[in-house]
């Protein structure tokens, strides 16, 4: 049996605004729009997709990396410094310093417009994560 991740569900207070954030801030690509009310979207980020749809409630702990459940979206980049500079020009704020990454490399955390946790990850050449 071959298994691969197709998409990750991301409920939102405002699905349209969150979709726009991923399109414009992270150069996402719209794959599907439901055309319904409330709307749902599939947005491609590199080799993965996010399904963005309306949620029923929010939790204060959404941006806490220690909260149980799926907690952050890691975005692989060649250079954290270059990606940080470009994202800052698009309005992203970084509140922490670069940290060591599990498995080697470095990470830098930030949040999307609804407080969901993401991080940039830069891996060394020949990393165990290279496919």
Secondary structure as GFF3:
##gff-version 3
##sequence-region A 1 131
A	DSSP	beta_strand	7	12	.	.	.	ID=ss1
A	DSSP	alpha_helix	15	25	.	.	.	ID=ss2
A	DSSP	beta_strand	29	33	.	.	.	ID=ss3
A	DSSP	beta_strand	40	45	.	.	.	ID=ss4
A	DSSP	beta_strand	48	54	.	.	.	ID=ss5
A	DSSP	three_ten_helix	60	63	.	.	.	ID=ss6
A	DSSP	beta_strand	72	76	.	.	.	ID=ss7
A	DSSP	alpha_helix	80	89	.	.	.	ID=ss8
A	DSSP	beta_strand	99	100	.	.	.	ID=ss9
A	DSSP	beta_strand	106	111	.	.	.	ID=ss10
A	DSSP	beta_strand	117	122	.	.	.	ID=ss11
###
